[in-house]
């Protein structure tokens, strides 16, 4: 009977030890997964270093960009006007060109609003795009 009891105790003890090892391994495994997730989140590429630009260079670049983005309304074609101005399609663009040919170059947004189909809201939406500069 003693042998049987010892075998039972040994088996029980072995099962208990293996269960404890299994539980500890699971806990450590989940902990490691959480740590790996944190590491992967922190290993993203760093933001680019800020570039040093002198104010005079920045102003010059800004002026060049503005000039290239502006639409010179007094020399633009119908297709250029229709493509570049918000809310202006080919029909209104043709009216803008026709008005310009009949009355001379535009001087202001208010004058542009005299064209049928071009109102205050369309000129305001395109205020930063339109240039009244006249090329010789």
DOVEX-840830 format. One record per residue (C-alpha): residue in one letter; x, y, z. Coordinates in Angstrom, 3 decimals, decimal comma. Example, Ala and Ser with C-alpha at 12.3 -4.5 7.8 and 13.67 -1.06 7.14 Angstrom:
BEGIN
{residuo:a&c1:12,300&c2:-4,500&c3:7,800} .
{residuo:s&c1:13,670&c2:-1,060&c3:7,140} .
//
This chain:
BEGIN
{residuo:x&c1:0,000&c2:0,000&c3:0,000} .
{residuo:x&c1:2,863&c2:2,307&c3:0,726} .
{residuo:x&c1:4,247&c2:1,790&c3:-2,774} .
{residuo:x&c1:0,890&c2:2,622&c3:-4,317} .
{residuo:x&c1:0,527&c2:5,715&c3:-2,173} .
{residuo:x&c1:4,020&c2:6,876&c3:-3,057} .
{residuo:x&c1:3,366&c2:6,377&c3:-6,761} .
{residuo:x&c1:0,128&c2:8,324&c3:-6,458} .
{residuo:x&c1:1,909&c2:11,118&c3:-4,578} .
{residuo:x&c1:4,701&c2:11,209&c3:-7,103} .
{residuo:x&c1:2,253&c2:11,339&c3:-10,000} .
{residuo:x&c1:0,205&c2:14,057&c3:-8,317} .
{residuo:x&c1:3,279&c2:16,048&c3:-7,522} .
{residuo:x&c1:4,494&c2:15,677&c3:-11,120} .
{residuo:x&c1:1,108&c2:16,808&c3:-12,490} .
{residuo:x&c1:1,071&c2:19,793&c3:-10,136} .
{residuo:x&c1:4,628&c2:20,807&c3:-11,076} .
{residuo:x&c1:3,926&c2:20,445&c3:-14,814} .
{residuo:x&c1:0,703&c2:22,460&c3:-14,414} .
{residuo:x&c1:2,573&c2:25,234&c3:-12,635} .
{residuo:x&c1:5,268&c2:25,268&c3:-15,328} .
{residuo:x&c1:2,579&c2:25,372&c3:-18,033} .
{residuo:x&c1:0,735&c2:28,276&c3:-16,381} .
{residuo:x&c1:3,977&c2:30,208&c3:-15,869} .
{residuo:x&c1:4,964&c2:29,616&c3:-19,506} .
{residuo:x&c1:1,595&c2:30,920&c3:-20,698} .
{residuo:x&c1:1,836&c2:34,008&c3:-18,498} .
{residuo:x&c1:5,377&c2:34,719&c3:-19,646} .
{residuo:x&c1:4,376&c2:34,120&c3:-23,251} .
{residuo:x&c1:1,556&c2:36,675&c3:-23,084} .
{residuo:x&c1:3,811&c2:39,109&c3:-21,303} .
{residuo:x&c1:6,430&c2:38,690&c3:-24,026} .
{residuo:x&c1:3,821&c2:39,246&c3:-26,763} .
{residuo:x&c1:2,718&c2:42,466&c3:-25,065} .
{residuo:x&c1:6,335&c2:43,593&c3:-24,792} .
{residuo:x&c1:6,933&c2:42,764&c3:-28,478} .
{residuo:x&c1:3,860&c2:44,797&c3:-29,442} .
{residuo:x&c1:5,136&c2:47,753&c3:-27,478} .
{residuo:x&c1:8,543&c2:47,421&c3:-29,089} .
{residuo:x&c1:7,097&c2:47,266&c3:-32,592} .
{residuo:x&c1:5,104&c2:50,395&c3:-31,902} .
{residuo:x&c1:8,130&c2:52,271&c3:-30,688} .
{residuo:x&c1:10,421&c2:51,153&c3:-33,502} .
{residuo:x&c1:8,608&c2:53,155&c3:-36,201} .
{residuo:x&c1:10,840&c2:55,336&c3:-38,305} .
{residuo:x&c1:11,624&c2:58,691&c3:-36,713} .
{residuo:x&c1:10,182&c2:61,864&c3:-38,232} .
{residuo:x&c1:12,407&c2:63,597&c3:-40,758} .
{residuo:x&c1:14,774&c2:66,175&c3:-39,394} .
{residuo:x&c1:13,601&c2:69,747&c3:-39,922} .
{residuo:x&c1:15,358&c2:71,508&c3:-42,735} .
{residuo:x&c1:16,929&c2:74,876&c3:-42,203} .
{residuo:x&c1:15,648&c2:77,452&c3:-44,680} .
{residuo:x&c1:16,426&c2:81,113&c3:-44,556} .
{residuo:x&c1:13,398&c2:83,396&c3:-44,568} .
{residuo:x&c1:14,543&c2:85,129&c3:-47,733} .
{residuo:x&c1:14,765&c2:81,767&c3:-49,535} .
{residuo:x&c1:11,346&c2:80,737&c3:-48,235} .
{residuo:x&c1:9,788&c2:84,019&c3:-49,392} .
{residuo:x&c1:11,355&c2:83,636&c3:-52,834} .
{residuo:x&c1:10,098&c2:80,060&c3:-53,206} .
{residuo:x&c1:6,662&c2:81,106&c3:-51,970} .
{residuo:x&c1:6,505&c2:83,919&c3:-54,542} .
{residuo:x&c1:7,539&c2:81,529&c3:-57,319} .
{residuo:x&c1:4,882&c2:79,015&c3:-56,301} .
{residuo:x&c1:2,230&c2:81,722&c3:-56,132} .
{residuo:x&c1:3,185&c2:83,036&c3:-59,553} .
{residuo:x&c1:3,044&c2:79,574&c3:-61,123} .
{residuo:x&c1:-0,324&c2:78,817&c3:-59,514} .
{residuo:x&c1:-1,962&c2:82,086&c3:-60,585} .
{residuo:x&c1:-4,171&c2:82,125&c3:-63,651} .
{residuo:x&c1:-3,642&c2:85,248&c3:-65,732} .
{residuo:x&c1:-7,275&c2:85,841&c3:-66,614} .
{residuo:x&c1:-6,415&c2:88,391&c3:-69,332} .
{residuo:x&c1:-4,399&c2:85,919&c3:-71,397} .
{residuo:x&c1:-5,842&c2:82,511&c3:-70,413} .
{residuo:x&c1:-7,612&c2:80,338&c3:-72,942} .
{residuo:x&c1:-11,097&c2:78,912&c3:-72,494} .
{residuo:x&c1:-9,696&c2:75,487&c3:-71,566} .
{residuo:x&c1:-7,221&c2:76,956&c3:-69,044} .
{residuo:x&c1:-9,995&c2:78,938&c3:-67,350} .
{residuo:x&c1:-12,326&c2:75,935&c3:-67,240} .
{residuo:x&c1:-9,608&c2:73,650&c3:-65,835} .
{residuo:x&c1:-8,119&c2:75,980&c3:-63,241} .
{residuo:x&c1:-11,038&c2:77,941&c3:-61,786} .
{residuo:x&c1:-13,348&c2:76,262&c3:-59,276} .
{residuo:x&c1:-16,978&c2:76,225&c3:-60,321} .
{residuo:x&c1:-16,257&c2:77,434&c3:-63,861} .
{residuo:x&c1:-17,029&c2:75,082&c3:-66,718} .
{residuo:x&c1:-16,405&c2:75,449&c3:-70,465} .
{residuo:x&c1:-19,566&c2:77,494&c3:-71,093} .
{residuo:x&c1:-18,811&c2:80,160&c3:-68,469} .
{residuo:x&c1:-15,132&c2:80,111&c3:-69,449} .
{residuo:x&c1:-16,166&c2:80,935&c3:-73,013} .
{residuo:x&c1:-18,306&c2:83,807&c3:-71,687} .
{residuo:x&c1:-15,292&c2:85,140&c3:-69,748} .
{residuo:x&c1:-13,132&c2:85,130&c3:-72,876} .
{residuo:x&c1:-15,911&c2:86,668&c3:-75,005} .
{residuo:x&c1:-16,401&c2:89,483&c3:-72,471} .
{residuo:x&c1:-12,641&c2:90,105&c3:-72,369} .
{residuo:x&c1:-12,453&c2:90,316&c3:-76,173} .
{residuo:x&c1:-15,420&c2:92,704&c3:-76,313} .
{residuo:x&c1:-14,495&c2:94,974&c3:-73,364} .
{residuo:x&c1:-10,721&c2:94,713&c3:-72,971} .
{residuo:x&c1:-8,681&c2:93,225&c3:-70,147} .
{residuo:x&c1:-10,167&c2:92,649&c3:-66,715} .
{residuo:x&c1:-9,047&c2:95,047&c3:-63,985} .
{residuo:x&c1:-10,758&c2:93,561&c3:-60,898} .
{residuo:x&c1:-12,880&c2:90,777&c3:-59,497} .
{residuo:x&c1:-15,884&c2:93,075&c3:-59,599} .
{residuo:x&c1:-15,466&c2:93,490&c3:-63,350} .
{residuo:x&c1:-15,205&c2:89,713&c3:-63,734} .
{residuo:x&c1:-18,528&c2:89,414&c3:-61,871} .
{residuo:x&c1:-20,198&c2:91,295&c3:-64,735} .
{residuo:x&c1:-19,935&c2:88,127&c3:-66,836} .
{residuo:x&c1:-23,153&c2:86,142&c3:-66,824} .
{residuo:x&c1:-22,694&c2:83,048&c3:-64,611} .
{residuo:x&c1:-19,822&c2:84,519&c3:-62,594} .
{residuo:x&c1:-21,002&c2:85,837&c3:-59,279} .
{residuo:x&c1:-19,542&c2:86,881&c3:-55,973} .
{residuo:x&c1:-19,145&c2:83,345&c3:-54,625} .
{residuo:x&c1:-17,248&c2:82,110&c3:-57,698} .
{residuo:x&c1:-14,863&c2:85,043&c3:-57,636} .
{residuo:x&c1:-14,327&c2:84,631&c3:-53,885} .
{residuo:x&c1:-13,611&c2:80,908&c3:-54,293} .
{residuo:x&c1:-10,977&c2:81,757&c3:-56,916} .
{residuo:x&c1:-9,609&c2:84,968&c3:-55,396} .
{residuo:x&c1:-6,145&c2:83,519&c3:-54,742} .
{residuo:x&c1:-5,884&c2:81,973&c3:-58,199} .
{residuo:x&c1:-6,829&c2:84,839&c3:-60,496} .
{residuo:x&c1:-4,223&c2:87,384&c3:-61,601} .
{residuo:x&c1:-5,127&c2:90,522&c3:-63,523} .
{residuo:x&c1:-1,579&c2:91,009&c3:-64,774} .
{residuo:x&c1:-1,357&c2:91,860&c3:-68,460} .
{residuo:x&c1:1,494&c2:90,388&c3:-70,471} .
{residuo:x&c1:2,807&c2:92,462&c3:-73,362} .
//
